[in-house]
Amino acid sequence: MGRGCREVVVRHIETSDVVTGIWNDGRVGTLYGHRIKDMYDFGCTVFTDSSILHGVAKGEPPYYALMMPHIVEFFRTGKSPIDLKETLEIISFLEAANESRKTGKSVQL
């Protein structure tokens, strides 16, 4: 969802985690991560002002195979395909999610 997340909260139970991020402009992103043995598919639902989009990754081709051209280009050129500021915000988001999962409290970014 890009840069600008200001708050992250995680609700954790044994079988799943629900991660919610709130962005400065009012957008809300929610991730539902479940732990089901031997299930590796994943997907998303995106709500926009004009539509609802659904996507599911079923493993063919493997999702990491789609990243390989970008990874190879990164090692060839030394230039990341993701802006450094966005990379740092992703790391901050993940660290905040981990902290919230541990404490059960909302974490401000």
matplotlib code that plots the C-alpha trace (Angstrom):
import matplotlib.pyplot as plt

x = [0.0, 3.0, 4.6, 2.8, 1.7, 1.3, 0.0, 0.1, -1.8, -1.7, -4.2, -2.7, -4.2, -2.7, -3.9, -3.6, -2.6, -4.6, -2.4, -4.0, -2.1, -3.6, -2.1, -1.8, -4.4, -7.0, -6.5, -6.6, -4.8, -5.5, -3.5, -5.0, -2.2, -3.3, -1.2, -2.6, -0.3, 0.9, -1.1, 1.1, -1.4, -2.1, -4.2, -5.6, -8.7, -8.2, -11.0, -10.7, -13.0, -14.5, -14.1, -13.1, -10.3, -9.4, -6.2, -4.9, -1.4, -1.7, 2.0, 2.3, 4.6, 6.1, 5.7, 9.5, 10.1, 8.3, 10.8, 13.9, 14.3, 14.2, 16.7, 19.1, 18.9, 19.6, 22.7, 23.8, 23.3, 23.4, 20.2, 17.2, 13.8, 12.3, 13.0, 15.2, 12.7, 9.9, 12.2, 12.9, 9.2, 8.5, 11.1, 9.6, 6.1, 7.4, 9.2, 6.0, 3.9, 6.3, 6.2, 2.4, 2.2, 4.3, 2.6, -1.0, -0.8, -1.0, 2.4, 2.9, 5.3]
y = [0.0, 2.2, 4.6, 6.4, 3.8, 5.4, 2.6, -1.2, -3.6, -7.4, -9.8, -13.2, -16.6, -20.0, -20.6, -17.1, -13.5, -10.5, -7.5, -4.1, -1.0, 2.5, 5.0, 8.7, 9.3, 7.1, 3.9, 0.7, -2.5, -5.8, -9.1, -12.4, -14.9, -18.5, -21.5, -24.5, -27.5, -28.1, -25.1, -22.6, -20.7, -17.1, -14.3, -10.9, -8.8, -5.1, -2.6, 0.6, 3.5, 1.8, -1.9, -5.0, -7.1, -10.7, -12.6, -16.0, -17.4, -21.1, -21.9, -22.3, -20.7, -20.5, -16.9, -16.6, -17.5, -14.2, -12.3, -13.9, -11.4, -8.5, -10.3, -11.0, -7.4, -6.2, -8.3, -7.3, -3.5, -3.0, -1.0, -2.1, -2.3, -0.8, 2.7, 2.8, 4.9, 2.4, -0.4, 1.2, 1.7, -2.0, -2.9, -0.5, -2.0, -5.6, -4.6, -2.8, -5.9, -8.1, -5.7, -5.5, -9.3, -9.6, -6.9, -7.0, -3.2, -0.9, 0.4, 3.9, 4.3]
z = [0.0, -0.1, 2.3, 5.1, 7.5, 11.0, 13.2, 13.3, 15.5, 15.6, 17.1, 17.6, 18.3, 18.0, 14.5, 13.0, 13.1, 12.0, 11.2, 10.6, 9.4, 9.3, 6.8, 7.2, 4.5, 6.3, 4.3, 6.2, 5.2, 6.9, 6.6, 7.8, 8.2, 9.0, 9.9, 8.1, 7.7, 4.1, 2.7, 0.9, -1.3, -0.6, -2.0, -1.5, -1.8, -2.8, -2.3, -4.4, -4.9, -8.0, -7.6, -5.6, -6.9, -5.9, -6.5, -5.4, -5.8, -6.3, -6.6, -10.4, -11.2, -7.7, -6.4, -5.9, -9.6, -10.5, -8.3, -9.9, -12.8, -10.3, -8.0, -10.8, -12.0, -8.5, -8.2, -11.8, -11.3, -7.5, -7.8, -5.8, -7.6, -4.4, -3.3, -0.1, 1.8, 1.1, 2.0, 5.4, 6.0, 5.2, 7.8, 10.3, 9.6, 10.2, 13.4, 14.6, 13.8, 15.7, 18.7, 18.6, 18.4, 21.5, 23.6, 22.2, 21.9, 18.9, 17.8, 16.3, 13.5]

ax = plt.figure().add_subplot(projection="3d")
ax.plot(x, y, z, "-o")
ax.set_aspect("equal")
plt.show()
